[in-house]
Amino acid sequence: MSRGRTTAGAEAVRQGLAEQFDQALGREGGKHEWQIVSADFAEGTRAMLERRVPLFIGA
């Protein structure tokens, strides 16, 4: 078997995986976007910066 053919095949697999990864990141980002703007997210961030236990309200 030609070494060039193996390299091309491996590159095709890597490209396919990279495309799938990019698509998965896009889906994940869209599904979790609401969390970034929630009151609980803001409280968690403030609590972390203030080094205290967060008081989540479920919003």
C-alpha positions, -999 to 999 in steps of 0.1 A, spaced: 0 0 0 12 35 -8 23 56 22 7 87 5 -27 69 4 -25 61 42 -16 97 50 -45 110 29 -69 86 46 -57 97 81 -60 133 71 -96 127 59 -105 111 92 -89 140 112 -108 165 91 -141 146 97 -135 145 134 -127 182 135 -159 190 117 -179 169 141 -162 185 171 -170 220 157 -207 210 152 -209 195 187 -194 227 202 -220 248 184 -248 226 197 -235 227 233 -231 265 232 -266 270 221 -280 247 248 -262 263 276 -264 299 266 -293 306 289 -273 296 319 -248 324 314 -275 351 317 -293 335 347 -294 350 382 -279 318 396 -249 320 372 -243 356 383 -246 346 420 -222 317 415 -197 339 399 -200 365 427 -197 339 454 -166 324 438 -149 358 436 -159 366 471 -149 331 483 -182 323 499 -209 297 495 -234 307 468 -271 313 476 -289 299 445 -326 307 440 -333 286 410 -335 314 385 
